[in-house]
Amino acid sequence: MRKGFLPSVLFGAFVSLAALQGCKKESALGIDNDKVVKTPYSLYAANSEGWLINTTDGENFNSVFPPDGYPPSQIVTSGNNLLFLKENLHMSANNGKNFNPVFTNVRKFPWQTMIYDFPSHQRIYITSNTGKGVSYSTDNGKTWQEDLAWEANVPPAYQIGSFSGLGNGKLFAYSNTSNVMFRKDNSAANWTPVTMEGLFPVDGTEYFLTSNSTTLFLTDYRGKGGVWYSEDEGFHWKRFKQGGLPGGHHWNCAASPAGGQSFLVGTDSLGVYRVNNGGFVSANVGLELNTTVYSMAVKRNIYKNDVIRNYVFIATNIGIFRSEDNGQTWDKMSFSSFDGDYRAAY
């Protein structure tokens, strides 16, 4: 990842100015986070020019890595390492001061579950152009190798497109081109096919996989085949009612902020939709018209009184927004020099 061409003095001044201009929004919770948060979150986001920023409270932002003209595809953290996917996968071991390429054979897709850090396996998994489509790292992204552990007689090539795991330690990989799912029960286990019942994709669909601790979700990026969920490790699938979720638009990203069947979808130019009573309704309070949502990230604060509060962040074409009510309403968090077209958040 090459650095943008900025003279060091100019860039230093830019960073200092940017840090001072971070938004400071009064918390609707009425809690002074600086005093009572026991376990704060850390959010990374990157704009269309590759500028990487960070916040630990959703309100004050700091520049991490300068813009280099390359739009991001995904951001992931693993251990003390920060991984940044652009044309290739790059890693920083020093909080983003510099990045080095670590994997150059990524099979790219337009969603943001191509790379998946799964602490239960003590591995990061990535979609790959080698073998059956999966590579992994056991050292938090420093080195990578092809995953050769597949059940016998599995067909020779699948284009694995996304990963997601459950709280029981089982990891799932989905091939959007073949509409086939695989399961890996632990790091030493083989990938085995999952017999899926109830999912009947239409032509031209491209499903990507997400999850919470108990439920798997498949969302059609092309907006044709709907959103499906499974509560029994991928064997049986049910479809959410379409409701107001518009077809004919890309469904760029998805998240389940409150567990169970709670679910949000970020769309191309039509903002956010959430599941309510089994079907989708618009969830655009606080968003402008024609908002495109590229990425979602669910974060939580654990307070000293052990209260846990979830936050949902979205990276959009008009800035970074946060929801404190699991995606029903949104507040803009990025202002001044930190405003812009954000493509990835983690």
KAQUIVEN-V367539 format. One record per backbone hydrogen bond with DSSP energy under -0.5 kcal/mol. CO is the residue of the C=O (numbers start at 1). NH is the residue of the N-H. Records with the same first field share a line. If there is no record, write none. Layout:
BEGIN
CO: NH + NH
END
This chain:
BEGIN
4: 6
7: 11
8: 12
9: 13
10: 14
11: 15
12: 16
13: 17
14: 18
15: 19
16: 20
17: 21
19: 22
27: 30
31: 33
32: 35 + 36
33: 37
36: 304
39: 302
43: 55
44: 346
45: 53
46: 343 + 344
47: 50 + 72
49: 68 + 69 + 70
51: 47
52: 64 + 65
53: 45
54: 62
55: 43
59: 61
62: 54
65: 52
69: 71
74: 85
76: 83
78: 81
81: 78
82: 92
83: 76
84: 86 + 90
85: 73 + 74
88: 86
89: 102 + 103
90: 84
91: 100
92: 82
94: 97
100: 91
103: 89
105: 129
106: 108
113: 163
114: 127
116: 118 + 125
117: 119
118: 121 + 122 + 123
123: 118
124: 137
125: 116
126: 135
127: 107
130: 133
133: 128
134: 147
135: 126
136: 145
137: 124
139: 142
145: 136
146: 148
148: 150
149: 191
151: 154
158: 160
159: 176 + 177
162: 174
164: 172
166: 169
170: 166
171: 184
172: 164
173: 182
174: 161 + 162 + 176
175: 179 + 180
180: 175
181: 194
182: 173
183: 192
184: 171
186: 189
191: 151
192: 183
194: 181 + 196
197: 237
198: 200
199: 201
202: 205
206: 221
208: 219
210: 217
213: 167
215: 212
216: 230
217: 210
218: 228
219: 208 + 221
220: 223
221: 251
223: 248
226: 220
227: 240
228: 218
229: 238
230: 216
232: 235
235: 197
238: 229
241: 280
242: 245
250: 252 + 268
253: 266
255: 264
256: 259
259: 262
263: 275
264: 255
265: 273
266: 252 + 253
267: 269 + 293
271: 267
272: 283
273: 265
274: 281
276: 279
278: 241
279: 276
280: 244
281: 274
284: 287
285: 330
288: 291
291: 271 + 293
292: 294 + 317
295: 315
297: 299 + 313
299: 311
301: 303 + 309
302: 38 + 39
303: 306
307: 303
309: 301
311: 299 + 313
312: 323
313: 297
314: 316 + 321
315: 294 + 295
316: 319 + 342
319: 316
320: 333 + 334
321: 314
322: 331
323: 312
325: 328
328: 285
331: 322
335: 338
336: 339
340: 342
341: 48
344: 46
END
